[in-house]
Amino acid sequence: VLAYESDLLEYDDIFEGSKVIEAKVDELVEAALAEIDHIQEMGGAMAAVESGYLKSQLVASHAARRARIESGQEKIVGVNIFEGTEPNPLTADLDTAIQTVDPAVEARVIESLQRWRDTRYQPPFNHPRPCKALERLKEAAKGTENLMEATLECARAGVTTGEWAGALREVFGEFRAPTGVSSAPVAVAAEDGTKLAEVRRRVDVTARDLGVGKLRFLVGKPGLDGHSNGAEQIAVRARDAGFEVVYQGIRLTPEQIVDAALAEDVHAVGLSILSGSHAQLVPDVLERLREAGAADIPVIAGGIIPNGDAEQLRAAGVAAVFTPKDFDITGIIGRIVDEIRKANKLDPLEVPA
């Protein structure tokens, strides 16, 4: 693994006076200081975050690395080199190895929370009514006052974390960080004869067949899932393949995702879920689409999804399920085009040999 996945063999003996390591460290320090200087020129770290610079650099770096892996330039043992292996007893039963949450646990937590809200005014708690504390918090948030005193007052009044956050959200709104997708440079060129060029052709043909300027694809991250790299790479590659991509970032509710899908009139919805909550969130999105009369929009799911769960999702109406084993992103985008054509009763497109 070290020989193929690292650059260890590209250097002289690293133990010979450690000159090689010292040179590499100097190179890393120089590059880091140059990047820090650049960020300082932009106005500091906060300005770099708010402008989207930091996020776009992260997305671009991941996209470039992904392109190197897919082209074979960067070797990953088990992914694009030495892929054959003997069965691993540790992964023989992955369905039971992935932690899932019993729905009854969620129900008990909600019941406990509601019980607290109903009884916090009574002995032995005798909390004052929290409404005044929340109003005090909102007034402090509207001005320049330190929020800690008002927050402590909320705690003494038995205010829940959700109520506290909701009050602040009323004042400040909900922060949506830059996604870095639209500003990320092209990592894989769609040159003639390449796989991406063929997928781009199929995207263009399908758009013409549907009588639209561009196919529209929504990438959604529902639930409390902060692992956004995979979704961002799907969004960037779909953009480079000719899609108009709708991606609003992480931690969206199924309702928000469906509302966006309807408002943007998308042709497909991709859900990226790495939190293990796919069995609850994906059916929720499907049901909301059906209720909105948009059951014909194909839904594609991706994430850490056991085989048994994948079968259940497909039975519920999911068009396709992808996991980390499906590392060919261009191939995934091509499959999404196929599902759009199938959902719209268009003939399959032949792929040149």
HELIX and SHEET records of a PDB file:
HELIX    1   1 LEU A    2  GLU A    5  1                                   4    
HELIX    2   2 LEU A    8  GLU A   10  5                                   3    
HELIX    3   3 LYS A   19  MET A   42  1                                  24    
HELIX    4   4 ALA A   45  GLU A   50  1                                   6    
HELIX    5   5 TYR A   53  SER A   71  1                                  19    
HELIX    6   6 PRO A   89  THR A   91  5                                   3    
HELIX    7   7 LEU A   94  ALA A   97  1                                   4    
HELIX    8   8 PRO A  103  THR A  119  1                                  17    
HELIX    9   9 PRO A  130  LYS A  142  1                                  13    
HELIX   10  10 LEU A  147  ARG A  156  1                                  10    
HELIX   11  11 THR A  161  PHE A  172  1                                  12    
HELIX   12  12 LYS A  195  LEU A  210  1                                  16    
HELIX   13  13 ASN A  229  ASP A  240  1                                  12    
HELIX   14  14 PRO A  254  ALA A  263  1                                  10    
HELIX   15  15 HIS A  278  GLU A  291  1                                  14    
HELIX   16  16 ASN A  307  ALA A  316  1                                  10    
HELIX   17  17 ILE A  329  ALA A  343  1                                  15    
SHEET    1   A 5 GLU A 244  TYR A 247  0                                        
SHEET    2   A 5 ARG A 216  GLY A 220  1                                        
SHEET    3   A 5 ALA A 268  ILE A 273  1                                        
SHEET    4   A 5 VAL A 299  GLY A 303  1                                        
SHEET    5   A 5 ALA A 320  PHE A 322  1                                        
END                                                                             
